[in-house]
Amino acid sequence: NIGETAKLIYFLSFEGFKAFFSSFVSYGCTRLTKHYNPPDIQTTAQGLYNGMYNAVGAFISGIVGYKTIIDDVGSNKLSLRIFFAVCASFGIAGLIPISYLIFTKSKFERSRYIRNNKP
């Protein structure tokens, strides 16, 4: 069917563009991390970026998908709404440790700065 083939080509062209853009964003962030951070925290900075990039996407798409899909497709046990709820849960599970690490690192940095700059 020509219509289905055209839809597939249209879809794949957008997916290819998305993959191309995503790879350049990751490469650019790796280069920026190396340029702006001292060597002892480059890995931490890159890990925080990747964790936020991956977790926020899953969280937002899961919430949006869960809220926008009205009609459940499939059986009650396996529906698209459940799929999006699981994606959002994985996103939340990824955001919790990253948020904790960001908070404790900034708290540690503040206390180290105060200790080193006491009058």
Solvent accessible surface area in square Angstrom, and as a share of the most:
residue,aa,sasa,rsa
1,N,146,0.75
2,I,147,0.75
3,G,38,0.36
4,E,100,0.45
5,T,67,0.39
6,A,56,0.44
7,K,132,0.56
8,L,100,0.50
9,I,110,0.56
10,Y,143,0.55
11,F,116,0.48
12,L,96,0.48
13,S,67,0.43
14,F,113,0.47
15,E,62,0.28
16,G,42,0.40
17,F,138,0.58
18,K,118,0.50
19,A,62,0.48
20,F,127,0.53
21,F,121,0.50
22,S,32,0.20
23,S,63,0.41
24,F,116,0.48
25,V,41,0.24
26,S,38,0.25
27,Y,130,0.49
28,G,27,0.26
29,C,32,0.19
30,T,64,0.37
31,R,134,0.49
32,L,98,0.49
33,T,16,0.09
34,K,129,0.54
35,H,136,0.61
36,Y,158,0.60
37,N,41,0.21
38,P,71,0.45
39,P,115,0.72
40,D,119,0.62
41,I,51,0.26
42,Q,44,0.20
43,T,117,0.68
44,T,61,0.35
45,A,27,0.21
46,Q,33,0.15
47,G,39,0.37
48,L,30,0.15
49,Y,51,0.20
50,N,56,0.29
51,G,19,0.18
52,M,69,0.31
53,Y,94,0.36
54,N,96,0.49
55,A,10,0.08
56,V,50,0.29
57,G,40,0.38
58,A,34,0.26
59,F,64,0.27
60,I,93,0.47
61,S,57,0.37
62,G,0,0.00
63,I,69,0.35
64,V,81,0.47
65,G,7,0.07
66,Y,80,0.30
67,K,146,0.62
68,T,89,0.52
69,I,39,0.20
70,I,155,0.79
71,D,110,0.57
72,D,68,0.35
73,V,91,0.52
74,G,64,0.61
75,S,68,0.44
76,N,136,0.70
77,K,170,0.72
78,L,144,0.72
79,S,11,0.07
80,L,76,0.38
81,R,65,0.24
82,I,76,0.39
83,F,113,0.47
84,F,46,0.19
85,A,37,0.29
86,V,68,0.39
87,C,31,0.19
88,A,7,0.05
89,S,64,0.41
90,F,142,0.59
91,G,0,0.00
92,I,77,0.39
93,A,59,0.46
94,G,26,0.25
95,L,32,0.16
96,I,111,0.57
97,P,67,0.42
98,I,22,0.11
99,S,58,0.37
100,Y,140,0.53
101,L,93,0.46
102,I,74,0.38
103,F,118,0.49
104,T,43,0.25
105,K,59,0.25
106,S,43,0.28
107,K,114,0.48
108,F,106,0.44
109,E,61,0.27
110,R,133,0.49
111,S,44,0.28
112,R,103,0.37
113,Y,147,0.56
114,I,109,0.55
115,R,136,0.50
116,N,110,0.56
117,N,83,0.43
118,K,140,0.60
119,P,178,1.12
